[in-house]
Amino acid sequence: MKTLEFSDYLANYLTKYLPLQQGASVNTIKSYRDSFTLWLKFCGEDLGLAPEKVVMGTLSRTNIVKYLLWLEKNRGSSVNTRNHRLAVIQAFLRYVATESPEYLPTLNEILEIKCKKSPTKPVEYLSLDELQKIFAQPKTDTLHGKRDLALISLLYDAGARVSEIINLKLCHIRLAKPATVTLSGKGGKSRIVPVTVDVLRILENYVASARTIAADDYLFTNARNEKLTRSGVEFILSKYAKSAGVRDVSPHVLRHSKAMHLVQAGVNIVYIRDFLGHSSVQTTEIYAKADSESKRKALEQASQSLVPNSKYSKAKRSELMTWLKELI
């Protein structure tokens, strides 16, 4: 019986285990593939090993630590990217250990490598006023303008990811009331999202003006009738944000904006989780934590109930300054 080595395990992992047993999406498999491409590049540059010379023993704790440092210093990878590459290797070794338990000690050593903490970035989102300025930019007397308005308004209204929007087909849109759109998210999971009346009118106007679209055709296409790419959507949004005098934003900021506006409207966090297609409510909670406007209003309300009709007087401020100076 042939003894499996690194290349065998990797091929089986990417072509059989992930797609067939885990049901991983194409994007997930590509991401894992890219991680191992970088691992082999590291082995060549730092360890002097050609791809065919890399064996399971190369995946040692010492080499993985070197690899993570190489990613940060040589590749300029962010902390999040570094942590993702580590998670990919750990997931791969879990698979290997189930196939060949003799690799359990190696797995345990690698699992001891912890993710690196990164500073938490504030959630970036747009105000309703900023969104209205952007949505007012497309010239709806042209087909491209109607397409662009339908694209960016649906991107916000559905809280969709870019990949979900560019893969959208006409058959995924229900134009009859109540209007809905079916989005296919991460891991191939689908969810049905309601469409507001205003966005429904925009979609109807675009579909009626566009070329004859079959049910299985992509909804948003370029001049060559090919589905829009991620960079194409980014270019369209960036163009209108710039013309509106709004800071340059990525399409994902529209998704953040929808989530924040739902939180500010008092929508239950569980409903928002389902709306966005998050696998865990913990992911959705970042929006509730980032909702500084609601926090400010709540604090103001609390302050008003405690000190109903007074301002903090100059005398009080003077006493406080004196106390602070005498504290040390």
Protein Blocks (a to p, Z undefined) as FASTA:
>chain_A
ZZddfklmmmmmmmmmmmmmnopafklmmmmmmmmmmmmmmmmmmnopafklpcfklmcf
klmmmmmmmmmmmnopafklmmmmmmmmmmmmmmmmmmmmmlmmmmmmmmmpccdddddd
ddddddfklmmmmmmmpcckbfklmmmmmmmmmmmmnopafklmmmpcfklpcfbdcddd
ddddehhiacdddddfklmmmmmmmmmmmccddfkbcfbdcfkopacdfklmmmmmmmmm
mmnopacddfklmmmmmmmmmmmnopafklmmmmnopabfklmmmmmmmmmmlmmmmmmm
mmmmmmmmbccdfklmmmmmmmmmmmZZ
